[in-house]
Amino acid sequence: MSSHPTTRPPFAPRRRGSAALLTALVVDSLGNGLFLPLSLVFFLRLTDVPLAQLGLLLTLANALALPVPVGVGVLVDRLGARPLVVSAQLLQAVGFAAYAHVHGAVGVFAASVLVAVGVRVFWSSVFTAIAEAAEADGADGADGADGADGAARLGRAWSTDTWFSVANGARTAGLAVGGLATGLVIADGRDGTYAAVAYASALCFAVAAVLIAVVVPSPRRARTSRPADRGAAAGPGGVTGYRVLLRDRPFAALTALNTVYALTSMMLGLALPTVVLSVLRAPGWLTAAVLAGNALLIAVLSAPVGLRTARFRRTRVLVVASGLWTAWALGMALLAPGRLGVVVVLLVSVTLLFTAAELLHAPASTALAAAAAPEGARGRYLTVFQYSFTVASIAAPAFFTALASVASALPWLVLAGLNAVSTGVLLRLERRLPPASLRG
């Protein structure tokens, strides 16, 4: 008789390299969380560059990095995601270390370009790295799945959806802890403390790079067959491969829909301070409390939600998320000034709808995009998919300010309409996506 399998925690990955990847994501996000809230204040305190010129330099640095993902997608398909993720983190480590030494416009621009390129390379490769880790985790379980013990081990393997959920929670936890630490820096206010933040961020990225380079193994890059009508995208590389991708109309429609979802996901952090102060006429601490609560819930609930939603169709999970976002946006449109206690209860209640939608959307959308890609083209597919977030981040400030200048409720009504329409479009698109991509 076989012995009983060793009990494993339900949220523990199978492989040591997988745990190292998640740890690296937390450390990476900690580095971002430390510096991101200080980016403008940091340069204003430690350099002689005026605010207007500083904003132009940072915008130009990010604009120069916009084409980078196109080449990264090809490299990911040829080399694997791991070396690209490591390179991205090292670029950011060098850039953040340089921040502590620059004083003029040229230095600020050069260091910002390094960081901007590193950020683009990271986001263009990290999701493929997570998908590869998910496949390796499942493959290790399948290799040892013999008899009852093997079946039990295989049953505990994470799905790709769960992997993306846990990664989202890990990143959110790192950003939240880094943001809290930054609050202490602002309270201290000394120049030396600001410089220490840049060094601490650089150290975080360097540690994350070492973890992935040394502990996370290179995945086995075995190729399996896919349907013939989509497998054609696997062969050509470079520009030809992207031409094949762009003719994949269902995937283009999925990316366009995700631009709506990405825009919606950015609205809480972007618009909440204005809503709290100008519309609700509530104290500023309410914004910080709501955002912190949202981050905490995502960090804590991502893993259990990912485990439970993996059994459902990814498209249906996204439909529920868009429905929740529709309700959230309508709730934001209806908020009005009143007694502080009532305002707090109403704002927290509608924000819980946003949090639930975010918990569902983040893993399901990326897992669906990764699974919809033909073999050999996943890097390019996920790179193009990530442009939905880039477009949304560029459009979000103008979207909110232009509509809010007409009426405070208008941005939320338009956002609710976009999400409501997306539900019907997604249900129609479901029939045109590869059937194997719909479930984990």
C-alpha positions in Angstrom: 0.0 0.0 0.0 1.2 3.5 -0.8 1.8 5.9 2.1 -0.3 8.9 2.6 1.0 12.0 0.7 2.7 14.7 2.7 0.3 17.5 3.5 1.2 20.7 1.6 -0.1 24.2 2.3 -2.8 25.0 -0.3 -1.0 28.2 -1.4 2.5 26.8 -1.6 4.0 26.3 -5.1 5.6 23.0 -5.9 9.1 24.0 -6.9 11.7 26.0 -5.0 12.4 28.1 -8.1 8.7 29.0 -8.3 8.8 30.3 -4.7 11.9 32.3 -5.5 10.1 33.9 -8.5 7.2 35.0 -6.3 9.7 36.3 -3.7 11.5 38.2 -6.4 8.2 39.8 -7.5 7.6 41.0 -4.0 11.1 42.5 -3.7 10.8 44.1 -7.1 7.4 45.7 -6.2 8.9 46.8 -2.9 11.5 48.7 -4.9 8.8 50.3 -7.0 6.7 51.1 -3.9 9.6 52.8 -2.2 10.3 55.2 -5.0 7.1 55.7 -7.1 5.3 58.1 -4.7 8.5 60.2 -4.4 9.5 60.4 -8.1 8.7 64.1 -8.6 9.5 65.2 -5.1 12.8 63.4 -5.1 14.2 65.3 -8.1 12.8 68.6 -6.8 14.6 68.1 -3.6 18.0 66.7 -4.8 18.4 68.4 -8.2 18.3 71.9 -9.7 15.9 71.0 -12.5 12.6 73.1 -12.4 9.3 71.3 -12.1 8.1 72.1 -15.7 11.4 70.9 -17.3 11.4 67.8 -14.9 7.9 66.8 -16.1 9.0 67.1 -19.7 12.1 65.0 -19.2 10.3 62.2 -17.4 7.6 62.2 -20.1 10.2 62.1 -22.9 12.1 59.2 -21.2 8.9 57.2 -21.0 8.0 58.0 -24.6 11.4 56.8 -25.9 10.8 53.5 -24.1 7.4 52.9 -25.8 8.8 50.9 -28.8 11.0 48.7 -26.6 8.4 45.9 -26.0 8.1 45.1 -29.7 11.7 43.8 -29.8 11.4 42.3 -26.3 8.5 40.1 -27.5 10.6 38.5 -30.2 13.5 38.0 -27.7 11.2 36.3 -25.2 10.0 33.9 -27.8 13.6 33.1 -28.8 15.5 33.1 -25.5 12.8 32.6 -22.9 11.5 35.2 -20.4 13.9 34.7 -17.6 17.0 36.5 -19.1 14.8 39.4 -20.1 13.3 39.8 -16.6 16.7 39.7 -15.1 18.1 42.3 -17.5 15.1 44.5 -16.8 15.7 44.4 -13.1 19.4 45.1 -13.5 18.7 48.1 -15.7 16.3 49.5 -13.0 18.9 48.8 -10.3 21.5 50.9 -12.2 19.0 53.6 -13.0 17.8 54.0 -9.4 21.4 54.0 -8.0 22.2 56.7 -10.6 19.2 58.8 -9.3 21.2 59.5 -6.1 24.1 61.1 -8.0 22.4 63.1 -10.8 22.0 66.9 -10.4 21.3 68.4 -13.8 18.8 67.8 -16.6 21.1 65.5 -18.6 21.7 63.2 -15.7 18.1 63.1 -14.7 17.1 62.2 -18.3 19.8 59.5 -18.8 18.9 57.8 -15.5 15.2 58.1 -16.3 15.7 56.4 -19.7 17.5 53.5 -18.0 14.6 53.0 -15.6 11.9 53.5 -18.3 13.5 51.0 -20.6 13.9 48.5 -17.6 10.2 49.0 -16.8 9.1 48.3 -20.3 11.3 45.2 -20.6 10.0 43.9 -17.3 6.3 44.2 -18.1 6.9 42.8 -21.6 8.5 39.6 -20.2 7.4 39.0 -16.6 4.0 37.5 -17.5 5.5 35.0 -19.9 7.9 34.1 -17.0 5.0 33.5 -14.7 3.2 31.4 -17.4 6.4 29.4 -17.8 6.7 28.9 -14.1 3.0 27.7 -14.0 3.7 25.2 -16.7 6.8 23.9 -15.0 5.0 23.6 -11.7 2.3 21.6 -13.3 4.7 19.5 -15.4 6.7 18.5 -12.2 3.4 17.3 -10.7 2.5 15.4 -13.8 6.0 13.7 -14.0 5.5 12.4 -10.5 1.7 11.6 -10.7 1.7 7.9 -10.3 -1.0 6.2 -8.3 -2.9 7.8 -5.5 0.0 9.8 -4.1 0.8 11.2 -7.6 -2.8 12.1 -8.2 -2.9 13.9 -4.9 0.3 15.8 -5.7 -1.0 16.7 -9.2 -4.2 18.0 -7.7 -2.3 20.5 -5.7 -0.5 22.0 -8.7 -1.5 25.6 -9.3 -3.3 26.6 -12.4 -2.0 29.4 -14.6 -4.9 31.6 -13.3 -3.9 30.9 -9.7 -0.3 31.8 -10.5 -1.3 35.1 -12.0 -3.6 35.7 -8.9 -0.8 35.0 -6.4 1.7 37.1 -8.5 -0.8 40.0 -8.4 -1.2 39.7 -4.7 2.6 39.5 -4.2 3.2 42.6 -6.3 0.4 44.5 -4.5 1.9 43.6 -1.1 5.3 44.8 -2.1 3.9 48.1 -3.4 1.9 48.7 -0.3 4.9 48.0 2.1 7.1 50.3 0.0 4.5 53.0 0.0 4.2 52.9 3.8 7.9 53.1 4.1 7.9 56.1 1.8 5.5 57.9 4.2 8.2 57.7 6.8 10.7 59.2 4.4 8.4 62.2 3.7 7.9 62.7 7.4 11.7 62.7 7.9 12.4 65.1 5.1 16.2 65.1 5.0 18.1 64.9 1.7 20.1 62.0 2.9 17.0 60.0 3.6 15.7 60.7 0.1 19.0 59.4 -1.4 18.8 56.3 0.8 15.4 55.5 -0.8 17.0 55.5 -4.3 19.7 53.1 -3.0 17.2 50.9 -1.3 15.1 50.7 -4.5 18.3 49.8 -6.5 19.1 47.1 -3.9 15.6 45.6 -4.2 15.9 45.3 -8.0 19.4 43.8 -7.7 18.2 41.3 -5.1 15.2 40.3 -7.3 17.5 39.9 -10.3 19.9 37.6 -8.4 17.0 35.5 -7.1 15.7 34.9 -10.6 19.1 34.4 -12.2 20.5 32.0 -9.6 17.5 30.2 -8.0 14.8 30.1 -10.7 15.7 27.4 -13.3 15.4 27.9 -17.0 12.1 26.4 -18.2 12.0 23.5 -20.6 11.1 25.1 -23.8 9.2 22.1 -25.3 6.8 22.9 -28.1 3.4 21.3 -28.5 1.1 21.5 -31.4 -1.8 23.9 -31.6 -4.6 24.2 -34.1 -3.3 24.7 -37.6 -5.1 27.9 -38.3 -3.4 29.6 -35.3 -0.1 27.7 -35.3 1.1 29.6 -38.3 2.0 32.4 -35.9 4.6 30.3 -34.2 7.0 30.0 -37.1 7.8 33.5 -38.3 9.9 35.8 -36.1 10.4 39.5 -35.9 8.1 41.8 -37.9 6.6 38.9 -39.9 5.5 37.3 -36.6 3.8 40.5 -35.6 2.0 40.8 -38.9 0.5 37.3 -38.3 -0.5 38.4 -34.8 -2.2 41.6 -36.0 -4.3 39.5 -38.4 -5.6 37.5 -35.3 -8.8 39.5 -35.0 -10.2 37.7 -31.9 -7.0 38.5 -30.0 -7.0 42.1 -31.2 -10.6 42.4 -29.9 -9.5 40.9 -26.6 -6.7 43.5 -26.3 -9.1 46.3 -27.1 -11.5 45.1 -24.5 -8.7 44.9 -22.0 -7.9 48.5 -22.7 -11.3 49.4 -21.3 -10.6 47.2 -18.2 -7.1 48.7 -17.7 -8.5 52.2 -17.9 -11.1 51.3 -15.3 -8.6 49.7 -13.0 -6.5 52.9 -13.0 -9.4 55.2 -12.1 -9.5 54.5 -8.4 -5.9 55.6 -7.7 -6.1 58.5 -10.3 -9.5 60.0 -9.5 -10.2 59.2 -5.8 -8.2 62.1 -4.3 -10.1 64.6 -6.5 -13.5 62.9 -5.7 -12.8 62.9 -1.9 -11.7 66.5 -1.7 -13.7 68.3 -4.4 -16.9 66.2 -4.7 -17.4 64.7 -1.3 -15.7 67.5 0.6 -14.2 64.9 2.9 -10.8 64.9 4.7 -7.7 63.8 2.8 -7.1 60.8 5.1 -10.1 59.1 3.6 -8.3 58.7 0.3 -5.3 57.1 1.9 -7.5 54.8 4.1 -9.5 53.6 1.1 -6.5 52.9 -1.1 -4.7 51.1 1.7 -7.7 48.9 2.4 -8.0 48.1 -1.3 -4.3 47.1 -1.5 -4.5 45.0 1.7 -7.6 43.1 0.4 -5.9 42.4 -2.9 -2.7 41.2 -1.2 -4.5 38.9 1.1 -7.3 37.6 -1.1 -5.5 37.1 -4.5 -4.4 33.6 -3.7 -7.7 32.2 -2.4 -9.7 33.9 -5.1 -7.3 32.6 -7.8 -7.7 29.0 -6.5 -11.5 29.2 -6.6 -12.0 31.0 -9.9 -9.6 28.7 -11.9 -12.4 26.2 -12.5 -14.6 28.7 -14.4 -14.3 30.0 -17.9 -12.0 32.9 -18.0 -14.3 34.9 -20.2 -17.1 34.5 -17.7 -14.9 35.6 -14.9 -14.1 38.7 -16.9 -17.9 39.2 -17.5 -18.5 39.2 -13.7 -15.6 41.6 -13.3 -16.9 44.1 -15.9 -20.4 43.8 -14.2 -18.8 44.7 -10.8 -16.9 47.6 -12.4 -20.2 48.8 -14.0 -21.9 48.9 -10.6 -18.8 50.5 -9.0 -18.7 53.3 -11.6 -22.5 54.0 -11.2 -22.0 54.1 -7.4 -19.2 56.6 -7.8 -21.4 58.8 -10.0 -24.1 58.8 -7.3 -21.8 59.8 -4.4 -22.5 63.2 -2.9 -21.5 65.3 0.1 -23.1 64.5 3.4 -22.3 63.5 7.0 -18.8 62.0 7.2 -20.0 58.7 8.6 -22.4 58.1 5.8 -19.9 59.2 3.2 -17.3 56.8 4.6 -19.8 53.8 4.5 -20.9 54.5 1.0 -17.4 55.1 -0.4 -16.1 51.9 1.3 -19.1 49.9 0.0 -18.6 50.9 -3.7 -14.9 50.5 -3.4 -15.4 46.9 -2.3 -17.1 46.3 -5.7 -14.0 47.7 -7.4 -11.7 45.5 -5.3 -13.7 42.4 -6.2 -13.6 43.2 -9.9 -9.8 43.8 -9.7 -9.3 40.4 -7.9 -11.2 38.7 -10.8 -9.8 40.6 -13.7 -6.0 40.6 -13.1 -5.4 36.8 -13.3 -8.2 35.9 -15.7 -7.3 38.5 -18.4 -3.6 37.7 -18.5 -4.1 33.9 -18.3 -6.6 34.2 -21.2 -4.2 36.2 -23.3 -1.3 33.7 -22.6 -3.5 30.7 -23.4 -4.8 32.3 -26.6 -1.3 32.7 -28.0 0.0 30.0 -30.4 3.2 28.1 -29.3 6.3 30.0 -30.0 4.5 33.4 -30.1 3.5 33.9 -26.5 6.1 36.5 -25.9 4.8 38.6 -28.8 1.2 38.1 -27.9 1.6 39.1 -24.3 3.7 42.1 -25.3 0.9 43.4 -27.5 -1.6 42.6 -24.8 0.4 44.7 -22.3 0.1 47.7 -24.6 -3.5 47.8 -23.5 -2.3 49.0 -20.1 0.2 51.4 -21.7 -2.6 53.0 -23.8 -4.9 53.2 -20.8 -2.2 54.8 -18.6 -1.7 57.5 -21.3 -5.4 58.1 -21.8 -6.6 57.9 -18.2 -5.6 61.5 -17.0 -7.1 63.2 -20.1 -10.2 60.9 -19.9 -11.0 61.8 -16.3 -10.1 65.5 -16.4 -11.9 66.3 -19.7 -15.1 64.6 -18.6 -15.0 65.8 -15.0 -14.7 69.4 -16.2 -18.2 69.0 -17.8 -19.8 67.2 -14.8 -18.4 65.4 -11.9 -20.5 62.3 -12.6 -19.8 62.1 -16.3 -16.5 60.1 -16.2 -18.2 57.5 -14.1 -21.2 57.3 -16.3 -19.1 56.9 -19.4 -16.9 54.3 -17.6 -20.0 52.4 -16.6 -21.3 52.4 -20.1 -18.0 51.1 -21.6 -18.0 48.2 -19.1 -21.6 47.4 -19.7 -21.1 47.3 -23.5 -17.9 45.2 -23.0 -19.9 42.4 -21.4 -21.9 41.8 -24.5 -18.9 42.1 -26.8 -16.9 39.6 -24.6 -19.7 37.0 -24.7 -19.7 37.2 -28.5 -15.9 37.1 -28.6 -15.9 33.9 -26.4 -17.1 31.8 -29.4 -14.1 33.0 -31.6 -11.3 32.4 -29.1 -9.5 29.0 -29.0 -11.6 26.7 -26.8 -8.5 25.5 -24.9 -7.8 29.1 -23.8 -11.1 29.5 -22.0 -10.3 27.3 -19.0 -7.2 26.6 -17.0 
